[in-house]
Amino acid sequence: MNKEDLINAVAKSTCTKAEAAKALDAVLGTFKVAKRSARNGRNPQTGKPIKIAARKVPKFTAGKGLKDAVK
């Protein structure tokens, strides 16, 4: 389930899509795609150096509501 699917599910049972998106952003935060550059690493079993390829990874930033709840 992605964020859009979650917004649609919330909007279907409670309110409009715009209101659901605002509420979800306030509680959860935002999701972005971050790029990791290629780098050198080590095989932990043999100790030999290996090349780790560049890749895209998900990045999550918590919303104000979640940050305040954790404090």
Buried (B, 14 or more C-beta within 10 A) or exposed (E): EEEEEBBBEBBEEEEEEEEBBEBBBEEBBEEEEEEEEEEEEEEEEEEEEEEEEEEEEEEEEBBEBEEEEEE
